[in-house]
């Protein structure tokens, strides 16, 4: 259980940092982080960090893939975690 907590914490920090880094790269005109990479970090447990990064950095907020996909991933992960904890 403790390992799961550390894993999810690390993935959320990573997702948050990637959204911030991609926003900075977009402003500076540098090579960007792929949308697939951003979504993959959310799918691997970083959906809260991704959602917070989207909101705080105002990044990818006009892309339906992200505005619908990230909250949907968060919902599914939340349900899976509840199932894991209580069943």
GICOR-V844863 format. One record per backbone hydrogen bond with DSSP energy under -0.5 kcal/mol. CO is the residue of the C=O (numbers start at 1). NH is the residue of the N-H. If there is no record, write none. Layout:
co & nh
CO & NH
CO & NH
//
This chain:
co & nh
1 & 5
2 & 6
3 & 7
4 & 8
5 & 9
6 & 10
7 & 11
8 & 12
9 & 13
10 & 14
11 & 15
12 & 16
13 & 17
14 & 18
15 & 19
16 & 20
17 & 21
18 & 22
19 & 23
20 & 24
21 & 25
22 & 26
23 & 27
24 & 28
25 & 29
25 & 30
34 & 38
35 & 39
36 & 40
37 & 41
38 & 42
39 & 43
40 & 44
41 & 46
42 & 45
42 & 47
46 & 50
47 & 51
48 & 52
49 & 53
50 & 54
51 & 55
52 & 56
53 & 57
54 & 58
54 & 59
60 & 63
62 & 64
63 & 66
63 & 67
64 & 68
64 & 69
65 & 69
66 & 70
66 & 71
68 & 72
69 & 73
70 & 74
71 & 75
72 & 76
73 & 77
74 & 78
75 & 79
76 & 80
77 & 81
78 & 82
79 & 83
80 & 84
81 & 85
82 & 86
83 & 87
//
